[in-house]
Amino acid sequence: MNDTVGVVDLFAGAGGLSEGFASASNGTNNLFKIAISVEKEAWAFQTLRLRSFLREYRQRHNCLPKKYIDLHSGLLKVVDWKAVDPEAWQSATSETFQMELGTRTAATRLDDAIETLSSKYKNNVLIGGPPCQAYSLVGRARSKGNSNYRAHEDERHYLFREYIRALQNLMPAAFVMENVKGILSSTVQSQQIFQQLMNDLSSLGTPQTHQYEIFAIKCDGKNLSLIRAEKPSDFVLRTENLGIAQRRHRVIIVGVRSDLASKVQSAKTKAATHPQTVRAIIGNLPPLRSGISKSTDSDQEWLNHTQNAADYLSKLSSNLITKNLRAALSQLADGACQHFSMGRSSTDLPIGYGVSDNKLLAWLENQELKAIAQHETRRHIKSDLERYLYAACFGSVREFSPKARDFPKELSPNHVNWGSGVFNDRFRVQLANQPATTITSHISKDGHYFIHPDPMQCRSLTVREAARLQAFPDDYLFLGPRTSQYVQVGNAVPPYIAQQIAKLIYEVVH
């Protein structure tokens, strides 16, 4: 029986949790092996399967495939991975399942896979996060605007029961369940979803077969440990305290099987607590201009429009435009944004790539790579570019992102919720000297919540920038159209965080 800990990842998405657990090592050996990963969305599944293949290939050859590096660089569009390494591809296709949990077919396939797994590893861990849109605070705000929405009919509220069913079948040494903070307050027909969840988790198993004791993760500023939660908010993990450049507050529930619970008190691992900023993590990527939609899109047209917009805004007679803000806008109007060679995409590796003394950046960068991938901007209408320009200048001068009330009336969009307070920060700039706000799947919509901090670039974040803020390594490719890539990034658990959690769990289950 294998001493490595087997991992089952449900609702795996593009594989953020899997990547973190698979990359956890003691310096010599990997601590975990992803044995089963399940995802229903087609593009996320393809990303998940490719990453599984790459892990298998690296295990066998101690490097990335040359064809993957060429694909990553844009030199290849399609690769037959089975031809590259048949055994690694077979392993990847056996590990990954594209299916929708909650269906009878998926239940049968998962049960069969779990039965096989139980005899393969001495200990197993179940990880995953049931779809969170219905739980999330933003998701519920949007649902309230839909008069036909019926919470009790929304199956996403109850998909966590599929997670619990898998727990019951596998009875792993431990489990990790991730979800949004909204689950703490979400209700269906006056029933608290979180309380239902805790009841279900606590009643698993029997005293004879062992049950689960529930813990939260605590960071004391130096180490990670497991604690017994005194209140629901104790389950909230704040990622900016764990070495990534993002304020992502998520509920992390850890269950430890009762026969192993005595090991919890002594279990702790070092946390990556060095504060990170947006500038530190994405600032070395090549600067880019945004695209222009519904109009001519060229370098010169973009330059003309942004300079004219900056000039116009700098001369507005508005009390909202302070002296320093006006000066920053005037500088842009005078041509400050001509300092870089403009373009909407770049694959150029930053100077000094792969040798950073920033711990997170060193983890993200890979010296095997020949290019930066998926660093391409999207198009925006001209009126939105003006708002991006203003928001980025405002953020750089005032050091906070403007709310609707901070925009001159001349920049007010034709939007029903503008100024209502419902979505008061519809145009939100990420501040260079702070961690980013939460990267979510909404970044796939328009980018308004994810404006780049550099006013001279006047754009929203690229897929690669969002991926870095989500602590995905640069060698991680997200398959599918760009909209799907953004969704995959936004829905994921940051792998760098998952790796730290994995090391803590290993202290209990090995």
N, C-alpha and C positions, 0 to 999 in steps of 0.2 A: 504494500500500500504506500502511496506517495506521501512523503513528509511535507511537500509543498502544500499550501492551503488552497483548495479549489474555490473558485468564485463564480456565483451565478448573478448576472446583472440583468434585472428586469427593467423595462421602459428605458432602455440603454441610450437612446438618442444616437448622437455621433460618437459616444464612447468616452465622455469626460471622466466619469467615475472609473470605468475600466482602465483607462490610461493611467490614472493615478495609482490604482492597486497593482497593475502590471509592472509599473516602473519602480515600485517600492523594493528596495534591496538592502542587504546587510553589508554591501560593498563587494561581496563575492557572488552571492546567489540571489535570484529573485525570490521574494517571500511568498508571492501569490501567483497562481495560474488561472487566467480567465478560462473557465470550462464551458459556460453557457452564457450567451448574451442575446437578448430578445428586443427587437424594435419593429414597429409596424410601418413607419414612413419609409418610402422607397429610397429616397436619396440619403437619408440618415443611415439607413441600413447598409447601403453601398459603402458609405464612409466607414462605418463600423467594421464591415467585413474586410475592407482594404487594410485598415489599421491592424486587424487581427493577423492578416497575412504578413504584414511588415514585421510584427513582433516575432512570428514564427521564423521568418527569413533571417532576421537579425540573430535569433537564438542559434541558428545553424551556421551562419556565415560571419557573424560579428560585424556586420555593416549593412547599410541600405542597398537594395538592388540598384545597379547603374541605370536601369530603365526607369526606376522610380525617380531618381535624381533628374533624369532627362524629362520625365513627365512634369515634375515639380518646376523645372526651369522653363517649361513651355515648348521644349523641343519635340515632344511627343504629345499626341492627343489621346491615343488609345493604346493600351498595353494588354496583352494576353498573359495574365499573371500565372495561369496554370502552366503555360509554357516556360515561364521564368523559373518556377520551382514547384513541380507537381505536388510534392509532399506537403510543403508549406501551405499551398492553396487548398489542398484537401483538408488539412487541419483547420484552416480558417472557415471553410464552408461547413464543417462539422460543428464548429463552436457557435456560429452565428445563426440566428433564426429570424426570418422576417415573418411575423405573424401578429395578429391583433389579440392581445390578452383580453379575456372576457368571453371569447367564443369557444364553442365546444371543441372544435378542431385544435385550437391552440392549447386548450387544457390537456388534451390527450397527448399531444406532441411534447409538451413541457413535462408532464408526468413521466413519460417514458425516458426522457433525457435525464431527469432527476434520479430516477431509479438506477440508471446506469452509473451516474456520478457518485451515488452514495457509497458504492463499493470501491471507488477508485482512489479517493483521498481520505486520509485519516480525519481531517477536519475540513469543513466547508464554511463559507461565509456567503450570505445573501445580501446584495446591495441593490439600490435603485430608488427612483423617485416616481411614483405614480403621477400621471399628467396633472399639472398644477393650475391650468388656466382658470378653472372654476373656483379654486381656493383663493387665488391671488387678489389682492386689494384692488389692483387696476382692473383685473378681469371682472370682478363684481361691480365695480363702478360702471363698466361698459354694459354689463348685463342689466343693471337697473334702468338703463336707457332704452331697453327693449321690453315693451309692454307685454310681449308674448313669451318672455322668458319664464320658465318654470324650473326652479332649482331641483325639485325632487325628480324631474325627468331628465336631468343632465347626468349622463352615465359617468362623466369624469369625476363626480363626487364619490363614486363607489368603486373606482378601479383599484383603490388601495386594498379592497377585499381580495383581489387576485394576487396581490403581493402576500397577503396573509395566508391564502390557500397554499401558495408555494412554500411558505414558511412551515406550515403544518406538515407538508409532504417531506420536506428536506430535513427539518429540525437541525439546522446548521449550528455550529459552535457559537456564531454571533450573526447579527444582521445590522445593516446600516440603512436607514430610510431617510431620504432627503426630500424636503418640500419647502414651499414658500411660507413666509410668515402668516399669510392670510389664512392658512389652515387652522391657526390658533383661534380664530374668531368666526370661521365659516359655520353657518347653520343651514340645515335643511328641515323644513317643517318644524321649526323651533328646537330641533335636536342639534347639539354641538357635535360637529364632525370630529374634532380633535378628541373629545371625550369618548366617542364611539371607537375611534382608532386605538386609544390607550386601553380601553376595556378589552378589545379584541386581542391586542398584543399580550396583555397580562393573562388572558385565559387560555393561551395556547398550551398544548401538551397536558400532561397529568403529573402529579407528584412522582409517579413511578417512571415515566418517560422523560422527566425533567420539564421545567417551564422556563420562562425567560424573565430576567430582571432587567429593568429599563434604566438607562443612564443617559445623561447629557454630556457633551464635551465641554470642558472648561480650559481656557487659556489663561494662565496666571501671569502672562508677560514674558515667560521664559519657556515653560513646558506645557504640553497638552496632557490632560488626564480625564478620567471619567468620573462623574459625580452623580449622586441621586438628586434629581430635580425637585425643588421645593415648590416651583410654580411653572406654568407652561412656558413663560418667556425664558426660562433657563435653557431651553432647548435651542435657542437662537444662537447661531455661530456667526461671528462678524469677521468676514474674510480680510478686512483691512488690517486686522491684528495678527494675520498669519502670512504676511509677506507678499501679498499681491496688490496691484494698483487698482483696487476696486472695492467700493463699499457694497458688498453683497451679503445681505443678512438672510440666512436660510435656517429653517428648522432641520436639525440633524438628531434623529432618534437612534440610539444604539441599544440593541438588546443582546444580552449575554446569557447563554444557557446556564441554568442554575448550578450545574456541576462544575462550571468554570468561574463562577462569579467571585469566588474567594481570591482570584488573581487580580481582580479589578483594582483593589486598593493600592497595590504596588506598581501598577502599570502606568508608565508615563514615557513620553518621548519629547525630544527637543522641538520646540516650535520655531518656525521661520518668522521671527517677529520684526525684522528690519522694515521700517516704513517705506512704502513705495509710492511713487507719484506717476501721473500720466506721462509727464515729460521724460522721466527716467526710463519708461518701458516702451514708449512709441516714438520718442523724440529723435531717435537716430534713423528712423525709416525715411526713405526719400520723400521730399515735399512734393505735393501734387496740387493741381488746380481741380476744381469741380467741373462737371459738365454742365451744359446749358440745354434745357429741354424747351420745346415749343419755339425754338429760335435757332439761328445759326450758331453752331458750336465750333469755335476755333480758339486758339490761344489768344489771338488779337482781340476777338470779340469779347472774350471773357475778361481780358485785361482792361479793355475800354469800359466795360460795364461796371466792374468792381471799382475802378478809379472814379468813375462818374458818380457811383453810388456813395462812395466815401466822401467825395467832395460835397454832394448834396446833403448828406447827413451832418457833416461838420458845420454846415451853415444854417441848419435848422434853428429857429428861435424857440428852443424848448428848455425848460428848467431841468429836464431829466438829463440833458447832456452837460456834464460837468466840464470844467476847464481841461482836466487831464484827458477825459474821454474825447473832447473835441480835438485836442492836440494829436491823439492817436489816430483819429479818423483823418485829420489833415495830412499826417505823414503817409498814410495809405494813398490818399488822393494825389500826393506828389510823386507816386511811383515806387514806393518802398517794395511792392510785391514783384518787382522785376529782378530781384536779386538772385532768383533761381531759375533754371531752365524749366519752363513750365511743360506740363504734360499731364494726362489723366491717369497714367499708369507707369509703373517702373518695376523692374526686376533687379535693380542694382543692389548688391550687398553693401551695407554701411561700412565705412572705413573702420578697421579694427574689429570686424565681425568675428565672433567666436572667442574673443579673449577678454571679455568684460570682467571687471572685478565686482560688478553688481550680481549678487547671488541669483536673483530671479532671472536676470537677463542672460546670465551664463547658462541657466537651465533651459531657457527658451531657444537659444541659438545653437546651431549645429554646424560644425566646420566641414562636414561632408557636403553641405549644400553649395550650389553654384549661383543661386538666385533667391530673391524674395518672391514668394508666390501670393496671388490673390490680393495684391495691393493696387487696386484700381478704383477710381471714384465713380460715383453715379451722377446722373443728371438732376438738376434742380431748376425750377422755373425762376426767372429773374427776380421776381418779388421776394421769393424765399431766400435767394442769395443775399439780398439786402438785409434781411433779418438775421441771417447767419453772420454776416459781416458785423452788424451792430452788436449781436450777442457776444461774438468772440472778442471784439474790442472792449465791450463792457466788462467781460470776465477778466481780461488781462489787466484792466485798470482798477476795477472795483474789487476783484478777487472773490466774487460770487456771481452766480448765473442770474440773469435778469428774469423777473417774473413778468406777467402780462402788464402789470402797472408800471413797469420800468421802461417799456417801449414807447417811443413817441407815437402819437395817434396816427401819424402818416404811415407807420409800419403795421398798423392793425390789419390782420388778415380777415378775409370774409369767412369767418368760422363762428358757428353758433355758440360755442363754449368760450370764445375768447373774452376774457375779463369776467367770466361768471364765477371763477374760482374752482370749477370742476377739474379742469386741466390747466392750472394756472401757469405751469412751466412748460407749455407746449413747445417752446423753442429753448432748449437747454444746452448750454455749452459745457463741455468737460474742462475743468480747470487744470492748468498745466502743473501746478505745484501741490495738487491734492490727488487722492485716489479718485478714480472715476465713480460715477453713480452706477447703479446696477445695470449691467448689460443684459437686456432681455430680448426675446424674440421680436418685440415690437420694432427693433432696429431694422427689420426687413421691410417695414412699411414705407417710411419716408426719410428717416434719419434726423428728424427735427429734435429729438431728445438727445442726440449724440453728435453734437457739433464739435468739430476739431478746435482745439484751443488756439491755434495759430491763425490770427485774422487774415494773414497774407495768403492763406490757402483757401479760406472761405468755402468750407465744405463739411460734409458729415464724414464719419469714420469709415474707413475701408474694412473689408472682411478681415484682412490681416491685422489691422490695428485693434479691432474688436476681439479677435482671437488672442492677441497678446495680453490685452486687459483681462481676458478670461483665463490667462495663464496656460494657453495651448502652445506647445513647442512650434517653432517655425516650420518644422518638417511635417506638420500635420496638415494634410490637404482635405478640404471639405468638398465632396463631390456634388454635382448638380448645378442648376442655374444659380446666379448670385443671390436671388431672394431666398432660396433654400439654404444656401451657405450661411446667410445671416441668421436664419431661424435655428439652424443646427448649433451655431456658436452661442446664441442667446439662451437656448434651452439647457445648455450643458452645466454640469458641475465643473468648476475649474480643476484641471488635473493636478496642479501643484498643491491645492488644498486636499484633494482626494488622496494624494500620496502621503501627506502628513497624517490623515485619518487612518490610512491603511497601516502605517507603522505603529500607531497606537493600538489598533485592533490586534495586530500580530503579537504584541506583548501579552495579550490575554489568551489567544487561541493556540499559540504554537506549543 
